Amino acid sequence: MVDIDDDGRIGYCGPAASAPGDAEVTELPGILLPGLINAHGHSPMVLLRGMGGDLPLLRWLREVIWPAEARLRPDDVHAGMVLGSVEMLRRGVTTSAEMYAYPERMADAVLTTGGRVVLGGPIIDLPGFDWRSTVTATERWIDSDGIRFGPGERVELSYAAHSAYMLPPEALREVAKSAQARGALVQIHVAEAPDEDERQRAEFGSVPRLLDQTGLLDGRLLAAHAVHLSDEDIALLAARGAGVAHCPGSNAKLASGIARLADLRAASVSVGLGTDGPASNDDLDLWEEVQLSAMLARLSTQDSTALSAADALLLATRGGADALGRDDLGALEQGRWADVVHIDLDDPAFAAGLDVPNEQLLANLVWAAGSRRVRDVWVAGEQVVAEGESLRVDRAEAQANVATAAAHVRG
């Protein structure tokens, strides 16, 4: 039994016979899970889904994505984030960590859908982008509204430094100083493709070493991708308490490589799972990342025990919360936010029923069912999905809005 208090947090989780009080009980046959956490995404990129999908990372960014994004308007980003948030919620993903333009419009979109988000506007050094202005804007927003705000603290603000190869060391130092003064998370792409950071590796030895020298590893940091790491890099991330957002689907599609998941976990690095953007994945279904994380970990190590179904699911829940530095998400435990997912068992994947060993049940959930039996979702105790559809947003209208915005972005 899961009891939700008036503030939207879990008041009790355990056997019904031991539950306190005489609260109204709603019986749901099936499985209750904590909401999944997408530890790295650019969800408004639903507008760009399918564009340049057969190119390697750097050509994909420079030739297709960045020119298209230069045409984005605030309302386009809002439309994309609304649909992206609905897409995730329908798959049981209640929280996403986002890095994208017009973060105020993204926050409004997520408050509209009822989801939860950790977000920041991209801090990047490109023509038309002033990284100093973005840092200043982030400071002002946090100082005005606080790190977390909205019903059920649905929005958390962060510093979204794009990458070491798209920012000078001076910018990394300034981000580190500003974020640590406010206790804020820094999201940053790290060692995604083998050729993206050749200059940084030549000068500093590795990207994690550069992050350490600029002070970024002294605070809360989430390293997205973290594919091309040495043993020393992994040890450094572990020693500094940095989190990693593992994005196996995007990494595979862009041929960026296979992250050393088994080694990261063995070093006790906090690892969550991310979809990356829906233009490089091309969806926001974190259940696919759960499967891919286990399959690629086993394949890359030639060890079928490298990551169990249970461990893979934990990466998408408690692991994501740990990587984000959030002890109020990712588990059905007293005091955490009541972000809850109901899985219906009316599916061939569960033909054996619930009366099977836990290991078998979790295997059926992870390997066979995935997201298709997600029926109901609650965020901070409020039901936002029922029978697989959003209770807050008309999905057909949201899709139409994206179609209109995407036509503009294509030019």
PEHUSUL-V10948 format. One record per residue. RES is the residue in three letters. PSI is psi as a letter, one per 30 degrees, with the letter a starting at -180 (none if undefined). Layout:
res->RES psi->PSI
res->RES psi->PSI
This chain:
res->MET psi->k
res->VAL psi->j
res->ASP psi->k
res->ILE psi->k
res->ASP psi->l
res->ASP psi->f
res->ASP psi->f
res->GLY psi->g
res->ARG psi->l
res->ILE psi->j
res->GLY psi->f
res->TYR psi->k
res->CYS psi->j
res->GLY psi->a
res->PRO psi->k
res->ALA psi->e
res->ALA psi->f
res->SER psi->g
res->ALA psi->k
res->PRO psi->l
res->GLY psi->a
res->ASP psi->h
res->ALA psi->l
res->GLU psi->k
res->VAL psi->k
res->THR psi->j
res->GLU psi->k
res->LEU psi->j
res->PRO psi->k
res->GLY psi->b
res->ILE psi->k
res->LEU psi->k
res->LEU psi->l
res->PRO psi->k
res->GLY psi->k
res->LEU psi->l
res->ILE psi->j
res->ASN psi->j
res->ALA psi->f
res->HIS psi->j
res->GLY psi->l
res->HIS psi->i
res->SER psi->e
res->PRO psi->f
res->MET psi->g
res->VAL psi->f
res->LEU psi->f
res->LEU psi->g
res->ARG psi->k
res->GLY psi->f
res->MET psi->k
res->GLY psi->g
res->GLY psi->f
res->ASP psi->g
res->LEU psi->l
res->PRO psi->l
res->LEU psi->e
res->LEU psi->e
res->ARG psi->e
res->TRP psi->e
res->LEU psi->e
res->ARG psi->e
res->GLU psi->f
res->VAL psi->e
res->ILE psi->e
res->TRP psi->e
res->PRO psi->e
res->ALA psi->e
res->GLU psi->f
res->ALA psi->f
res->ARG psi->g
res->LEU psi->k
res->ARG psi->l
res->PRO psi->e
res->ASP psi->f
res->ASP psi->e
res->VAL psi->e
res->HIS psi->e
res->ALA psi->e
res->GLY psi->e
res->MET psi->e
res->VAL psi->e
res->LEU psi->e
res->GLY psi->e
res->SER psi->e
res->VAL psi->e
res->GLU psi->e
res->MET psi->e
res->LEU psi->e
res->ARG psi->f
res->ARG psi->g
res->GLY psi->g
res->VAL psi->j
res->THR psi->f
res->THR psi->k
res->SER psi->k
res->ALA psi->j
res->GLU psi->k
res->MET psi->j
res->TYR psi->l
res->ALA psi->l
res->TYR psi->h
res->PRO psi->f
res->GLU psi->e
res->ARG psi->e
res->MET psi->e
res->ALA psi->e
res->ASP psi->e
res->ALA psi->e
res->VAL psi->e
res->LEU psi->f
res->THR psi->e
res->THR psi->f
res->GLY psi->g
res->GLY psi->a
res->ARG psi->k
res->VAL psi->k
res->VAL psi->j
res->LEU psi->l
res->GLY psi->k
res->GLY psi->k
res->PRO psi->k
res->ILE psi->j
res->ILE psi->l
res->ASP psi->j
res->LEU psi->l
res->PRO psi->k
res->GLY psi->f
res->PHE psi->k
res->ASP psi->j
res->TRP psi->e
res->ARG psi->e
res->SER psi->e
res->THR psi->e
res->VAL psi->e
res->THR psi->e
res->ALA psi->e
res->THR psi->e
res->GLU psi->e
res->ARG psi->e
res->TRP psi->e
res->ILE psi->e
res->ASP psi->f
res->SER psi->e
res->ASP psi->f
res->GLY psi->l
res->ILE psi->e
res->ARG psi->k
res->PHE psi->l
res->GLY psi->l
res->PRO psi->k
res->GLY psi->g
res->GLU psi->h
res->ARG psi->f
res->VAL psi->k
res->GLU psi->k
res->LEU psi->k
res->SER psi->l
res->TYR psi->k
res->ALA psi->i
res->ALA psi->k
res->HIS psi->e
res->SER psi->l
res->ALA psi->f
res->TYR psi->f
res->MET psi->g
res->LEU psi->k
res->PRO psi->l
res->PRO psi->e
res->GLU psi->e
res->ALA psi->e
res->LEU psi->e
res->ARG psi->e
res->GLU psi->e
res->VAL psi->e
res->ALA psi->e
res->LYS psi->e
res->SER psi->e
res->ALA psi->e
res->GLN psi->e
res->ALA psi->f
res->ARG psi->g
res->GLY psi->g
res->ALA psi->l
res->LEU psi->k
res->VAL psi->k
res->GLN psi->k
res->ILE psi->k
res->HIS psi->k
res->VAL psi->k
res->ALA psi->h
res->GLU psi->e
res->ALA psi->l
res->PRO psi->f
res->ASP psi->g
res->GLU psi->f
res->ASP psi->h
res->GLU psi->e
res->ARG psi->e
res->GLN psi->e
res->ARG psi->e
res->ALA psi->e
res->GLU psi->e
res->PHE psi->f
res->GLY psi->e
res->SER psi->l
res->VAL psi->e
res->PRO psi->e
res->ARG psi->e
res->LEU psi->e
res->LEU psi->e
res->ASP psi->e
res->GLN psi->f
res->THR psi->g
res->GLY psi->f
res->LEU psi->f
res->LEU psi->f
res->ASP psi->f
res->GLY psi->a
res->ARG psi->k
res->LEU psi->k
res->LEU psi->j
res->ALA psi->j
res->ALA psi->k
res->HIS psi->d
res->ALA psi->h
res->VAL psi->e
res->HIS psi->i
res->LEU psi->k
res->SER psi->l
res->ASP psi->e
res->GLU psi->e
res->ASP psi->e
res->ILE psi->e
res->ALA psi->e
res->LEU psi->e
res->LEU psi->e
res->ALA psi->e
res->ALA psi->e
res->ARG psi->f
res->GLY psi->g
res->ALA psi->k
res->GLY psi->l
res->VAL psi->k
res->ALA psi->j
res->HIS psi->k
res->CYS psi->i
res->PRO psi->e
res->GLY psi->e
res->SER psi->e
res->ASN psi->e
res->ALA psi->e
res->LYS psi->e
res->LEU psi->g
res->ALA psi->h
res->SER psi->f
res->GLY psi->l
res->ILE psi->j
res->ALA psi->l
res->ARG psi->i
res->LEU psi->e
res->ALA psi->e
res->ASP psi->e
res->LEU psi->e
res->ARG psi->e
res->ALA psi->f
res->ALA psi->g
res->SER psi->h
res->VAL psi->k
res->SER psi->k
res->VAL psi->k
res->GLY psi->l
res->LEU psi->k
res->GLY psi->l
res->THR psi->f
res->ASP psi->a
res->GLY psi->l
res->PRO psi->g
res->ALA psi->f
res->SER psi->g
res->ASN psi->e
res->ASP psi->h
res->ASP psi->a
res->LEU psi->g
res->ASP psi->j
res->LEU psi->f
res->TRP psi->e
res->GLU psi->e
res->GLU psi->e
res->VAL psi->e
res->GLN psi->e
res->LEU psi->e
res->SER psi->e
res->ALA psi->e
res->MET psi->e
res->LEU psi->e
res->ALA psi->e
res->ARG psi->e
res->LEU psi->e
res->SER psi->f
res->THR psi->f
res->GLN psi->h
res->ASP psi->j
res->SER psi->f
res->THR psi->g
res->ALA psi->e
res->LEU psi->j
res->SER psi->l
res->ALA psi->e
res->ALA psi->e
res->ASP psi->e
res->ALA psi->e
res->LEU psi->e
res->LEU psi->e
res->LEU psi->e
res->ALA psi->f
res->THR psi->c
res->ARG psi->e
res->GLY psi->e
res->GLY psi->e
res->ALA psi->e
res->ASP psi->e
res->ALA psi->e
res->LEU psi->f
res->GLY psi->h
res->ARG psi->j
res->ASP psi->g
res->ASP psi->g
res->LEU psi->l
res->GLY psi->g
res->ALA psi->l
res->LEU psi->i
res->GLU psi->k
res->GLN psi->k
res->GLY psi->f
res->ARG psi->l
res->TRP psi->k
res->ALA psi->i
res->ASP psi->j
res->VAL psi->k
res->VAL psi->k
res->HIS psi->k
res->ILE psi->k
res->ASP psi->k
res->LEU psi->g
res->ASP psi->i
res->ASP psi->k
res->PRO psi->f
res->ALA psi->f
res->PHE psi->g
res->ALA psi->f
res->ALA psi->f
res->GLY psi->a
res->LEU psi->f
res->ASP psi->h
res->VAL psi->l
res->PRO psi->k
res->ASN psi->e
res->GLU psi->e
res->GLN psi->e
res->LEU psi->e
res->LEU psi->e
res->ALA psi->e
res->ASN psi->e
res->LEU psi->e
res->VAL psi->e
res->TRP psi->e
res->ALA psi->e
res->ALA psi->e
res->GLY psi->b
res->SER psi->f
res->ARG psi->f
res->ARG psi->g
res->VAL psi->k
res->ARG psi->e
res->ASP psi->k
res->VAL psi->k
res->TRP psi->k
res->VAL psi->k
res->ALA psi->h
res->GLY psi->f
res->GLU psi->k
res->GLN psi->k
res->VAL psi->f
res->VAL psi->k
res->ALA psi->k
res->GLU psi->h
res->GLY psi->g
res->GLU psi->k
res->SER psi->k
res->LEU psi->f
res->ARG psi->f
res->VAL psi->k
res->ASP psi->j
res->ARG psi->e
res->ALA psi->e
res->GLU psi->e
res->ALA psi->e
res->GLN psi->e
res->ALA psi->e
res->ASN psi->e
res->VAL psi->e
res->ALA psi->e
res->THR psi->e
res->ALA psi->e
res->ALA psi->e
res->ALA psi->e
res->HIS psi->e
res->VAL psi->e
res->ARG psi->f
res->GLY psi->none
